[in-house]
Amino acid sequence: MEESGSGPGCVHRRMLGNGYCARPVEMDCHFESICESCTFFVTTIEFRPTPERQGDDAAAKGQVAREQIFDGLLSRLDGEAS
């Protein structure tokens, strides 16, 4: 885990497969598999291949809601990159 700062509001940036968790330290999280729809989820263009593959996998399996999550992440990344 990367840590920035100390004390209240300190953020642990837990690396995920396609971004980081920026949830403040004092806010515990019991969810390990819904990160992409969490407001504390942060991703950057360097991770783009991963949500692209995840979206393709969701589309191939007919998982529309999951596909929409990754499409949204890709759109956000593309908007930030331009």
Secondary structure, 3 states (H helix, E strand, C coil): CEEECCCCCCEEEEEECCEEECCECCCCCCCCCCHHHCCCEECCHHHCHHHHHHHHHHHHCCCHHHHHHHHHHHHHHHHHHC
